[in-house]
Amino acid sequence: MQKPILILLFLTISIVSEAQKSFISGNIKGLKNDTLTIFCLPMKMGETPIIDKIVCVDGKVNYEVQLVAPILHLVRITSQKWNALNVDTHPYQVEHSDINFFLNPGDRINFTAEPGSNGIFCQAFGNPINEQRNEFTKKLFPVYTKFNSHCLNYAKAQNGKDSLLVKIEVAQIEKIKDQIQKATISFIQKHPDWEISAEVLMGLPIDSCRKYFGQLGRKAKSSYFGIYAQNVLFAVNIGDQAPPFSLPDDKGKMVALSDFKGKYIALEFWGTWCGYCVKDIPTMKEYYKKYNSKIEFVSIACRDTESRWKAAIEKHRMNWINLLNEDEKLPVTYGIEGYPTKIILNPEGVIIGKFLGEASDFYTELDRLFKN
């Protein structure tokens, strides 16, 4: 009687294992042959991302992935040939600079992508959220290409120290940002029950996020992105007391927020898998050298493995305090919307600044606090 049971158990395990496999195929216009990097980022803090290489032949890619976490993933595909879209445009950020779509375990995703000088137009098919996202992309991509064009012109003007052109480009960028916000709000109001509406809501300024969150429908609010938005929007913010934590450093010692009582603290939420985080390390090192006697620098790695985290600390010589966070509770409690996020606490432990991305406003604030 045992043999049929063992066969059934084996078949059950095989079916479950196969169900975790996901398949990605795509056509990238004009790319021909290339080796691409693919990131599969689980939409849950504490889960480990998958980073791999894909060979593109005559513009076509095929990839099979065994997702470890049985949850939604964000897939990001990059190429060195698209580096012109990834130049330093602080304090702005070029959009649609790589291929992005969502992936569930068991999905078969097919995408098309058309790289251009001002952005990559991507459409992905195979699950409802991608098809919702396609509609948002079709509506806003023309506006984003204009935004990206002015961001790239802004970077050239900055590098060329052309202050008049910088001023002109900033005015254009701010004008287009307003158009993007209005179009996003219009999309949310037209599709209040779509899950993607909750996701794009979080691209708006925080005051607009709070204002329009109530206009989401019940289905959108109860989706992954709706719950995430609610957690972030109603988490601690500027003026609140920073929540306590205790995390291990790279030597295995437990470090608590209370250890820095009476000091200014710069908390950084980051990950070795986050390109923008790694790109920002040299500036962090520069400001650590300038102000480490006046403020405690504490980097908190999220969604990382211990080995990859420790290797990055050594490679980049990050000589300040480095901690590893292994679950999703702390980033949610601190209202982390994206990576990197930097938070400044005053000596009383009150949040006095919160800065998303690698924008220069965090460093400008440190100069304002300590230069004199």
C-alpha positions in Angstrom: 0.0 0.0 0.0 2.9 2.3 0.4 4.0 2.5 -3.2 0.9 4.3 -4.6 1.1 6.8 -1.7 4.8 7.5 -2.5 3.9 7.9 -6.2 1.1 10.3 -5.4 3.3 12.3 -3.1 6.0 12.5 -5.8 3.4 13.7 -8.3 2.1 16.2 -5.9 5.5 17.6 -5.2 6.3 17.7 -9.0 3.0 19.6 -9.7 3.7 22.2 -6.9 7.3 22.6 -8.1 6.1 23.1 -11.7 3.5 25.6 -10.6 6.2 27.8 -9.2 7.9 28.1 -12.6 7.3 31.2 -14.6 8.1 31.8 -18.2 9.0 35.1 -19.9 9.4 35.7 -23.6 9.8 39.0 -25.4 10.7 40.9 -28.5 12.9 43.9 -28.1 12.8 46.1 -31.2 16.2 47.0 -32.7 18.3 45.3 -30.0 19.7 42.3 -32.1 22.1 40.4 -29.9 22.9 41.3 -26.3 23.4 39.9 -22.8 20.8 41.4 -20.5 20.5 41.5 -16.7 17.2 40.5 -15.2 16.0 41.3 -11.7 13.0 39.5 -10.2 12.1 41.5 -7.1 9.5 40.0 -4.7 6.8 42.4 -3.6 7.4 41.6 0.0 10.1 42.9 2.3 12.5 40.3 3.5 12.3 38.0 0.5 15.4 37.6 -1.6 15.5 38.9 -5.2 16.6 36.8 -8.1 19.4 38.3 -10.3 20.4 36.6 -13.5 21.6 37.0 -17.1 19.5 36.5 -20.3 20.9 36.2 -23.8 19.0 38.2 -26.4 19.2 36.8 -29.9 17.9 38.8 -32.9 15.8 40.8 -30.4 14.1 37.8 -28.9 14.4 36.6 -25.3 13.2 33.5 -23.5 13.6 32.9 -19.8 12.4 30.4 -17.3 12.5 31.2 -13.6 11.7 29.3 -10.4 10.3 31.9 -8.1 11.2 31.1 -4.4 8.5 33.3 -2.9 4.9 32.5 -4.0 4.0 36.2 -4.4 3.9 38.9 -7.0 7.3 40.0 -8.3 8.5 43.1 -10.2 10.7 42.1 -13.1 13.3 44.6 -14.4 15.4 43.9 -17.5 18.4 46.1 -18.2 21.1 46.5 -20.9 24.3 48.5 -20.9 23.2 49.8 -24.3 20.5 51.8 -22.5 23.0 53.6 -20.3 22.2 56.9 -22.0 18.9 56.8 -20.1 20.6 56.2 -16.8 22.8 59.3 -16.4 22.9 61.5 -13.3 19.8 63.8 -13.5 19.6 64.8 -9.8 17.2 65.8 -8.3 15.0 64.3 -11.1 14.9 60.7 -12.2 14.4 59.4 -15.8 11.4 57.1 -16.2 11.0 54.1 -18.4 14.8 53.6 -18.6 14.5 49.8 -18.6 11.9 47.1 -19.2 9.5 46.5 -16.3 6.5 44.3 -15.7 4.9 42.1 -13.0 5.2 38.4 -12.6 3.3 35.8 -10.5 4.4 32.2 -10.0 3.1 30.1 -12.9 2.7 33.1 -15.2 3.6 33.0 -18.9 4.5 36.6 -19.8 5.0 37.8 -23.3 6.3 41.4 -23.7 7.2 43.8 -26.5 9.6 46.6 -25.9 10.7 49.5 -28.1 13.8 51.4 -26.8 14.1 55.0 -27.8 16.4 57.9 -27.0 13.9 59.2 -24.4 12.5 56.0 -22.9 11.5 52.4 -23.5 7.9 51.7 -24.4 7.0 48.3 -23.0 3.7 46.3 -23.1 3.4 43.0 -21.2 0.7 40.4 -21.4 -0.1 37.3 -19.3 -1.8 38.6 -16.1 -4.5 41.3 -15.3 -2.2 43.8 -13.5 0.2 44.0 -16.5 -2.8 44.6 -18.8 -4.0 47.3 -16.5 -0.5 48.8 -16.5 -0.4 48.7 -20.3 -3.3 51.1 -20.4 -1.5 53.5 -18.0 1.7 53.3 -20.0 -0.2 54.0 -23.3 -1.8 57.1 -21.7 1.3 58.6 -20.1 4.3 57.4 -22.1 4.2 60.3 -24.5 4.3 62.7 -21.6 7.1 60.8 -19.9 9.3 61.0 -23.1 9.0 64.8 -22.9 9.9 64.7 -19.2 12.9 62.4 -19.9 14.1 64.6 -22.7 14.2 67.7 -20.5 15.9 65.6 -17.7 18.7 64.6 -20.0 19.0 68.2 -21.3 19.2 69.3 -17.7 22.0 66.9 -17.0 24.0 68.2 -20.0 23.4 71.8 -18.8 24.6 70.9 -15.3 27.7 69.3 -16.6 28.4 72.2 -18.9 27.8 74.7 -16.1 25.2 76.5 -18.2 23.1 78.1 -15.4 20.7 79.8 -17.8 19.9 76.5 -19.6 19.6 74.7 -16.3 16.9 77.2 -15.2 15.0 76.8 -18.5 15.1 73.0 -18.2 14.0 73.0 -14.6 11.0 75.2 -15.5 10.0 72.7 -18.3 10.5 69.7 -16.0 8.3 71.1 -13.3 5.6 72.0 -15.8 5.6 68.4 -17.2 5.6 66.9 -13.7 2.4 68.8 -13.1 0.9 67.3 -16.3 2.0 63.8 -15.2 0.3 64.2 -11.8 -2.9 65.5 -13.4 -3.0 62.6 -15.9 -2.3 60.1 -13.1 -5.1 61.4 -11.0 -7.5 61.3 -14.0 -6.5 57.6 -14.6 -7.1 56.7 -11.0 -10.5 58.4 -11.0 -11.4 56.6 -14.3 -10.3 53.1 -12.9 -10.8 53.3 -9.1 -11.1 49.5 -8.7 -7.9 48.6 -10.7 -5.0 47.4 -8.7 -2.6 49.4 -10.8 -4.4 52.6 -9.7 -3.2 51.9 -6.1 0.3 51.3 -7.5 0.5 54.5 -9.6 -1.0 56.5 -6.7 2.3 56.1 -4.8 4.1 58.0 -7.6 2.3 61.2 -6.6 3.6 63.6 -3.9 2.7 62.3 -0.4 0.0 64.9 0.2 -1.7 64.0 -3.1 -1.4 60.3 -2.2 -3.3 60.9 1.1 -5.9 63.1 -0.7 -6.8 60.6 -3.5 -6.4 57.3 -1.6 -10.0 57.6 -0.5 -11.1 57.6 -4.1 -9.8 54.1 -4.7 -12.4 51.4 -4.9 -12.7 48.5 -2.4 -10.9 46.0 -4.8 -8.0 48.4 -5.3 -7.7 49.1 -1.5 -7.7 45.4 -0.6 -5.1 44.5 -3.3 -1.4 44.2 -2.5 -0.7 47.7 -3.6 -3.7 49.1 -1.9 -2.6 47.6 1.5 0.9 48.8 0.9 -0.2 52.3 0.1 -2.3 52.4 3.3 0.6 51.2 5.4 2.9 53.8 3.9 0.5 56.7 3.9 -0.5 56.2 7.5 2.9 55.2 8.9 5.2 57.5 10.9 6.2 60.7 9.1 8.0 63.9 9.7 7.3 65.2 13.2 6.7 61.7 14.6 8.8 59.8 17.1 11.0 57.3 15.3 9.9 53.7 16.1 12.4 51.6 18.0 14.4 48.7 16.5 17.2 46.3 17.3 19.1 44.7 14.4 22.4 42.8 13.9 25.4 44.6 12.4 28.0 43.0 10.1 29.9 41.6 13.1 26.8 40.0 14.6 26.3 42.5 17.4 22.7 43.7 18.1 22.4 47.5 17.6 19.3 49.3 18.9 18.0 52.8 18.0 18.2 53.7 21.7 22.0 53.2 21.5 22.2 56.6 19.8 20.0 58.5 22.2 20.9 62.2 22.3 22.5 62.2 18.8 21.5 63.2 15.3 21.0 60.0 13.2 20.9 59.5 9.5 19.0 56.3 8.7 19.3 54.9 5.2 17.1 52.0 4.0 18.8 50.4 1.0 19.7 47.1 -0.7 22.7 45.7 -2.6 20.2 44.8 -5.4 19.1 48.4 -5.8 21.2 50.1 -8.6 20.3 53.6 -7.3 21.4 52.7 -3.8 24.8 51.5 -5.0 25.2 54.5 -7.2 24.7 56.8 -4.2 27.4 55.2 -2.0 30.2 57.5 -3.1 28.2 60.6 -2.1 27.3 58.9 1.2 31.0 58.2 1.8 31.8 61.9 1.1 29.2 63.1 3.6 30.1 60.6 6.2 33.7 61.9 6.1 32.4 65.5 6.4 29.9 65.0 9.2 30.5 61.7 11.1 31.4 63.6 14.2 28.0 65.4 14.2 25.6 62.7 13.1 25.5 58.9 13.3 25.2 57.3 9.9 23.2 54.0 10.0 22.5 52.0 6.8 19.8 49.3 7.1 19.9 46.7 4.3 16.5 45.3 3.2 15.7 42.3 1.1 19.3 41.1 1.1 21.2 37.9 1.9 23.8 38.2 4.6 26.7 37.2 2.3 25.8 39.7 -0.4 25.3 42.5 2.2 28.7 41.8 3.8 30.5 41.6 0.5 29.1 45.0 -0.5 30.2 46.6 2.8 33.7 45.4 2.2 33.8 46.2 -1.5 32.5 49.8 -1.1 34.3 50.4 2.2 31.2 51.5 4.0 32.8 52.4 7.3 29.7 53.6 9.1 27.2 51.4 11.0 25.6 48.8 8.8 22.6 46.7 9.9 20.6 43.9 8.2 16.8 43.8 8.3 15.2 40.4 7.5 11.5 41.1 7.5 9.0 43.6 6.2 7.8 45.1 9.5 10.4 47.9 9.9 10.3 49.4 6.4 6.5 49.4 6.6 6.5 51.0 10.0 8.9 53.7 8.7 6.7 54.2 5.6 9.4 53.3 3.1 8.0 53.8 -0.4 11.2 52.9 -2.3 14.9 52.5 -2.2 17.0 54.2 -1.1 15.1 56.2 1.5 17.0 58.4 4.0 15.6 59.7 7.3 17.1 62.2 9.6 16.3 62.0 13.4 17.1 64.8 15.8 18.7 64.1 19.2 15.2 63.6 20.7 14.5 60.8 18.2 12.0 62.8 16.2 11.9 62.4 12.4 12.9 65.8 10.9 13.5 64.8 7.3 12.5 62.0 4.9 14.1 61.7 1.4 13.2 59.2 -1.3 15.7 58.1 -3.9 19.2 59.4 -4.5 18.0 63.0 -4.7 20.4 65.7 -3.5 18.0 67.2 -0.9 19.2 64.8 1.8 22.7 66.1 1.4 21.5 69.7 1.1 19.7 69.3 4.5 22.9 67.9 6.1 24.8 70.9 4.9 22.1 73.2 6.3 22.2 71.5 9.7 25.9 71.2 10.2 28.0 73.4 7.9 28.1 76.2 10.3 
